[in-house]
C-alpha cells in the first residue's frame, strides 16, 4: 500500500485514480491499517464479493 500511496501522490493531479480493494473479513481492521499507513486513496471492502471468489485467497 505504501508504494501505491507514493505513486498516487505523484500522479493524482494528472488524473491517476488508485482504488484499493480489501479482502479482509473485518472491515474495521482494514480501515485501521489504511489509517496507520496514511493511505488517502479510496479502499473498498471486497470481502465476500466476486472479486474475492475470482482473485482472492481462500
VENCOR-V406350 format. One record per pair of residues at least 12 apart in sequence whose C-alpha atoms are under 7 Angstrom apart, sorted by sequence separation. I is the first residue (numbers start at 1). J is the second residue. D is the distance in Angstrom with one decimal. If there is no record, write none. Layout:
BEGIN
i=I j=J d=D
i=I j=J d=D
END
This chain:
BEGIN
i=27 j=45 d=6.8
i=22 j=43 d=6.6
i=19 j=41 d=6.4
i=20 j=42 d=6.2
i=21 j=43 d=5.3
i=22 j=44 d=6.1
i=23 j=45 d=6.3
i=25 j=47 d=5.6
i=18 j=41 d=6.1
i=19 j=42 d=5.3
i=20 j=43 d=4.3
i=21 j=44 d=4.8
i=22 j=45 d=5.0
i=23 j=46 d=5.1
i=24 j=47 d=6.0
i=19 j=43 d=5.8
i=20 j=44 d=6.2
i=21 j=45 d=5.8
i=22 j=46 d=5.6
i=23 j=47 d=4.5
i=21 j=46 d=5.8
i=22 j=47 d=6.9
i=23 j=52 d=6.5
i=5 j=39 d=6.0
i=2 j=37 d=6.7
END
